[in-house]
């Protein structure tokens, strides 16, 4: 028997199936061996499929859908007109459904560096005590601030000066 899904899970799967195209078409012959094999293959591959049903009336449509759910052990998610959506969770699921735990994926550890970490490729430059070259004008301004009078200020950089003229 197919697994019963909650309304949140069904609405999530309906949202995912909205963009899908029908992958299997069931004709007037109904659910045959070939149709069952194709449904098994597509459910194993995609987990969520859209199926087109070419039947005459609603009673026959319901009978075909019951045959499909029983033969492939899938859950009927939605039916609109002659199109049905079926879901069957795989052993290694690809679709994360809310409320169903995903199996833990084994992550292979890949080395971050391609080169060996034991080898020194480039030595760092010695640190300077004087930052004047690195910081340019800023370092010189900080050094010269003690020589200025208390009511005098440096230029702001826009051509204006404040303080004594």
N, C-alpha and C positions, 0 to 999 in steps of 0.2 A: 504494500500500500504506500501511497505517496505521503510525504511528510507534510504536516499542517503548518502553514506559515501564518504569522501574525499580520494584522492590517498594515503596520508600519513596514514590514518586510515586503508585503505585496505591493504597496505603493512605491517603494524604492525600486523593486524589480520592474514595475510598469514604466517608471521613468527611464530606466536603462533600456527597456525594450522599445521605447517610442521611436528611436532612430533606426531600429533594425528593419531589414527587409525580410519577407518570408523566404525561408531556405528550403522548405519541404512543402510540396503540394499533394494533398490527398484527394484523389479523384472519385469517380462514381464507383470504382471497384472496392473502395473502403480501405481498411487497414490490412494490407497484404504483407507477405514475408519481406519483400523488397522495401516496402515503406517502413517496416519495423527496423530493418537493418540500417536504413538511412537515418531514421530518428535516433537510433542508438549511437551511431557514429557522430552525428551533429551534436547531440547532448553531451557526449564524452568530450568533444572538442570545444564547444562554446558554453555549455551549461545552461544558457538562456537562449531559446529559439522562438521564432515566430513561424507559425504553420498556417497555410492557406487551405481551407476545407471547401471542396466543390461538391456540395450536397444540395438536395432540393428543399427539404423542410426542416423545421427546428427539432423535431423528434429524432430525425436521422442524424442531425448535427450533434445532438446530445449523446446519441449512441456511439458515434464515431469518436467523440472526445473521451468518453468513458473507456472505449477500447484502447485508445492511445495511452491514457494515464495508467491503465492496468498493464499493458504490454511492455512499456518502457520504464515503468515505475517513476513517472515524473509528476510534478505538481502543476495543476492548471492555475496559472496566474490571472489571466484575463481573457475574455472572449468579447470581441466586437464584430458583429455581423458574421462573416465567414472566415474571420482571422482569429486564431488562438495563440496564446503565449504560454509556453511550457518551461519549467525550470527543474533541473535535477542537479544537486550539488555533487561535484566530483570528489574523488578521494583527495586530490590536491587542488582545492578550489582556486579559481582565478578571480571570481567576483566576490568582493567583501560585502556580505549581507549583514545589516545591523542586527545585533542579537545573536549572531552565530560566530563562534570564535574561529579565527583563522589559524591554521597550523603555523608553528614557528618555522621560519625559513632559516636554513643554515647558511650563514654568510661566510664565504671563503675569504680568509685574510690575505689581502694582496699587499705587497710591500709598497709603502708610500713613495720611497725613493728608489729610483732605478739604479743609482750608483751606491757603492758601498759606503756605509757610515763610518767605517774605521779609518778611512783615508782622509787626510786633510787636503782640501782642494785649494783653498785660498786663505791666507792668513789675514786677520783683520788688522787695520792700520792702528798704530799707537795713538792713544788718546792725547789730545792737546790740552795744555793748561790754559792757554790763551785762546779765547773764542772769537777774537777780533776778525779773523778771516771768515769764519763760519757765519757769524751773525752780522758782519758788515757794520753799517752805521749804528745799529742799535747798541752794540757792545761799546763803541766809542762814546756814544751819548751817555751811557751809564757810567763810564769812567770819568767823564768831564763834568758831571753834575755837581760835584763838590766845589768846583772852581767858580761857579756862577754866584752872583749876588742873590739874596733872598727875594728881591722884588723883580728880578729879571727872568724871562723865560725864553726858550728857544723858539725858532720859527715853527709854525704849524705845518709847513709844507705847501701852503697855498699862496705864499707870497706875503702873508701878513705876519707881523710880529706883535707880541704883546709885551708890555713892560716899558722900559726906558727907550727913548728914541735918540 
